[in-house]
Amino acid sequence: MSARNAQFQTWQALLANRNKRQKLGEFLIHGVRPISLAVRYGWPLHRLLHPSGTRLSSWAEDLIRDSGVPATAVDPELLHELGERESAPPELIAVGALGSDDLARLGRDRDLLAVAFDRPSSPGNIGTLIRSADAFGASGLIVTGHAADVYDPKAVRASTGSLFRLPVVRVPSPADVLAWAEGLRAEGVPLRIVGTDEHGTTPVTGCDLTGPVLLVVGNETTGMSTRWREICDETVSIPIGGAASSLNAASAGTLMLYEAARQRGFPAAASED
């Protein structure tokens, strides 16, 4: 591909146009680790883009050869535009399919540890919390309400590839999550919903997080919505000092996940095989 034709313009729109991503069911994946993990965990990829007339590394050549994903050579200057923040044309950009927004992806076992992020406004915070949830053994992450896009390039980058291993589901409202939770409870899974709040009634270290639990992290500015506060079985606080009035939402979620992992016994590192 050597011209800004309709196909190139479509790929370019995936960078900034959320509606286009949703309509086409595709998004762009940048970086060696995210692309490698997408392939390792069987994420559906529609296309691999690489610079034309350029000698590729063994990593890129092997991935193109072994992944079975169709590859397209793109003029380096055009690929540079699709690479956004890259200082030089990237070796590969992957065009991936959006994941399914099915809460069943989170599983239904008695060790369930899930996170709900209520109306996050920052895609970077979404990606950071995905990464933390993956690192601390969570079953998945739910993004609720009017929120930044899970498939925004900033969120995908911030997840450093964990998006392709951890189930991440978008739902319109807390009511959808409550219906899922009630379904699990009806099946005998004693799921508890625990929210984070600076005025929470229990310090985080005093909350039992060893059973099946859904941790709720509120919006960066306003915290949890009124509906989420009604749904929570318990709200917990994270003691802090210094001049800070509160923690970043992704940081608070990470601390909650760490405490849950500490109580449960930390998860083993994922195999590199």
C-alpha atoms as one frame of an Amber mdcrd trajectory, in Angstrom:
protein
   0.000   0.000   0.000   1.573   3.243  -1.138  -1.300   5.738  -1.143  -3.807
   7.175   1.318  -6.609   5.109  -0.136  -9.906   4.142   1.501  -8.367   1.212
   3.375  -5.595   3.355   4.826  -8.109   5.998   5.879 -10.141   3.302   7.627
  -7.099   2.125   9.598  -6.253   5.729  10.417  -9.773   6.318  11.724  -9.351
   3.408  14.156  -6.777   5.486  16.031  -9.106   8.266  17.123 -12.671   7.399
  16.147 -14.397   5.271  18.756 -17.568   4.963  16.687 -15.554   3.663  13.748
 -13.864   1.073  15.971 -17.246  -0.079  17.229 -18.864  -0.129  13.795 -16.038
  -2.116  12.181 -15.297  -4.239  15.249 -11.566  -3.523  14.902  -8.765  -1.625
  16.640  -5.022  -1.125  16.172  -2.376  -2.819  18.317   1.110  -1.299  18.638
   4.302  -2.653  20.169   6.314  -5.864  20.271   4.949  -7.164  23.579   1.242
  -6.417  22.991   1.325  -7.957  19.502   3.289 -10.979  20.724   0.819 -11.542
  23.587  -2.160 -11.114  21.273  -0.768 -13.944  19.125   0.191 -16.101  22.138
  -3.264 -15.917  23.693  -5.121 -16.442  20.440  -6.639 -12.973  20.113  -8.380
 -12.691  16.709  -6.161 -10.627  14.386  -7.352  -9.526  10.965  -4.154  -8.077
   9.506  -0.476  -7.426  10.193   0.941  -4.217   8.705   4.687  -3.892   8.072
   6.860  -1.330   6.239   7.497  -2.047   2.589  11.076  -2.207   1.332  12.465
  -2.687   4.841  14.354  -5.638   6.258  12.401  -6.958   9.246  13.753  -8.398
  12.472  13.579 -12.131  13.084  10.731 -11.459  15.550   8.601  -9.764  12.887
   9.482 -12.269  10.168   8.723 -15.234  12.416   5.456 -13.743  13.600   4.277
 -13.032  10.051   5.276 -16.528   8.940   3.934 -18.503  11.904   0.823 -16.598
  13.010  -1.245 -17.295   9.912  -2.471 -13.671   9.945  -2.609 -11.962   6.517
   0.148  -9.361   6.135   0.210  -6.137   4.125   3.279  -4.098   3.200   2.636
  -0.394   3.756   4.696   2.591   2.679   6.926   3.469   5.687   5.652   7.052
   5.847   2.052   5.867   5.943   2.891   3.252   8.569   4.622   5.975  10.581
   1.309   7.868  10.667  -0.490   4.776  11.943   2.217   4.325  14.584   1.198
   7.603  16.232   3.832   8.164  18.932   6.610   6.135  17.319   9.703   8.129
  16.319  10.214   5.823  13.333   7.891   3.539  11.361   7.036   0.539  13.568
   7.987  -2.935  12.385   4.471  -4.220  12.846   1.021  -2.914  13.623  -1.768
  -5.438  14.139  -5.423  -4.917  13.296  -7.363  -6.842  15.928 -11.012  -7.695
  16.515 -12.858  -6.186  19.467 -13.461  -8.611  22.326 -16.887  -9.904  23.295
 -18.747  -7.879  25.938 -20.091 -11.012  27.622 -19.856 -11.163  31.410 -19.684
 -14.949  31.174 -16.059 -14.469  30.083 -15.191 -13.737  33.722 -16.100 -17.249
  34.816 -18.257 -18.338  37.723 -16.005 -20.194  40.186 -15.705 -19.639  43.911
 -12.253 -18.060  43.556 -13.619 -15.264  41.375 -11.895 -11.895  41.781 -13.243
  -9.259  39.429 -12.998  -5.480  39.180 -15.662  -3.020  38.033 -14.408   0.393
  36.920 -17.274   2.897  37.095 -17.309   5.482  34.276 -13.526   5.934  33.914
 -12.665   9.025  31.895  -9.016   8.196  31.199  -8.093   5.415  28.749  -4.664
   5.316  30.385  -6.265   4.475  33.733  -8.262   1.683  32.104  -5.114   0.162
  30.622  -3.225   0.521  33.900  -5.976  -1.227  35.859  -6.157  -4.023  33.263
  -2.427  -4.549  33.757  -2.773  -4.604  37.560  -5.755  -6.962  37.445  -3.769
  -9.361  35.276  -0.715  -9.140  37.538  -2.647  -9.858  40.743  -4.679 -12.795
  39.482  -8.058 -11.206  38.788 -10.677 -13.049  36.763 -11.490  -9.994  34.667
 -12.362  -6.309  34.535 -15.743  -4.720  33.840 -16.020  -1.143  32.546 -19.446
   0.324  33.290 -21.391   3.339  32.156 -20.366   6.218  29.925 -16.619   5.678
  29.913 -13.400   6.006  27.956 -12.864   3.257  25.415 -11.102   0.031  26.354
  -9.786  -0.132  22.760  -8.435   3.411  22.598  -4.723   3.189  21.651  -3.776
   4.790  24.987  -5.639   2.089  26.919  -4.194  -0.712  24.794  -0.649   0.616
  25.270  -1.085   1.107  29.021  -2.246  -2.488  29.406   1.141  -3.621  27.964
  -0.550  -6.660  26.441  -2.602  -7.747  29.474  -5.753  -6.864  27.513  -5.141
 -10.011  25.474  -4.950 -12.323  28.476  -7.503 -10.847  30.905 -11.214 -10.781
  30.038 -12.325  -7.148  29.785 -16.037  -6.470  29.302 -17.973  -3.247  28.725
 -21.538  -2.956  30.065 -23.971  -0.032  30.007 -24.847   0.206  33.698 -24.439
  -1.218  37.214 -27.810  -2.948  36.734 -26.238  -5.275  34.167 -23.505  -6.213
  36.622 -25.991  -6.715  39.441 -28.038  -9.095  37.282 -24.863 -11.080  36.574
 -23.963 -11.092  40.284 -27.441 -12.258  41.285 -27.191 -15.043  38.724 -23.947
 -16.252  40.317 -25.470 -16.060  43.780 -28.444 -18.113  42.603 -25.971 -20.778
  41.515 -24.424 -20.873  44.973 -21.460 -18.517  44.413 -21.454 -16.189  47.464
 -20.227 -13.149  45.569 -19.636 -10.002  47.629 -19.449  -6.536  46.082 -16.878
  -4.283  47.758 -16.471  -0.649  46.776 -13.591   1.754  47.358 -14.398   5.102
  48.914 -12.382   7.606  50.948 -15.171   7.512  53.530 -15.482   3.720  53.485
 -16.561   2.090  56.719 -13.719  -0.478  56.781  -9.971  -0.032  56.171  -8.888
  -2.186  53.254  -6.693  -4.409  55.439  -9.700  -5.183  57.641 -11.860  -6.445
  54.775 -11.984 -10.178  53.991 -11.206 -10.493  50.272 -10.567 -14.246  50.228
 -13.949 -15.318  48.869 -15.556 -14.527  45.512 -15.546 -10.754  45.292 -16.185
  -7.906  42.877 -14.115  -4.806  43.654 -15.647  -1.522  42.518 -13.461   1.468
  41.624 -15.191   4.786  41.055 -14.760   7.526  38.487 -11.552   9.573  38.771
 -13.402  12.755  39.782 -16.715  11.800  41.364 -16.020   8.326  42.732 -18.677
   5.624  42.679 -22.132   6.496  41.411 -25.094   6.479  43.782 -26.321   3.223
  42.245 -23.007   1.501  42.834 -23.026   2.660  46.454 -26.453   1.067  46.869
 -25.296  -2.192  45.314 -22.100  -2.591  47.364 -22.218  -4.958  50.320 -19.318
  -3.073  51.910 -17.239   0.025  51.235 -13.578   0.185  52.193 -11.104   3.015
  52.545  -7.377   3.130  51.841  -5.564   5.066  54.596  -3.238   7.709  53.130
  -1.114  10.547  54.462   0.790  13.531  53.160  -0.814  16.365  51.243  -2.707
  14.080  48.833  -6.476  14.249  49.246  -7.052  10.976  47.432  -5.423   8.371
  45.193  -5.584   8.079  41.446  -8.406   5.655  40.557  -6.102   3.117  38.914
  -3.724   3.342  41.888  -6.573   2.706  44.324  -7.725  -0.266  42.287  -4.177
  -1.615  42.167  -3.848  -1.390  45.957  -7.155  -3.220  46.387  -6.012  -5.954
  44.020  -2.692  -6.250  45.836  -4.464  -6.686  49.172  -6.783  -9.311  47.678
  -3.788 -11.159  46.223  -1.940 -10.945  49.556  -4.868 -12.467  51.404  -5.347
 -15.208  48.808  -1.662 -16.020  48.273  -0.011 -14.301  45.345  -0.599 -15.820
  41.895   2.178 -17.636  40.080   3.767 -15.816  37.155   2.314 -16.650  33.767
   4.343 -19.149  31.754   6.473 -17.738  28.956   6.044 -20.907  26.884
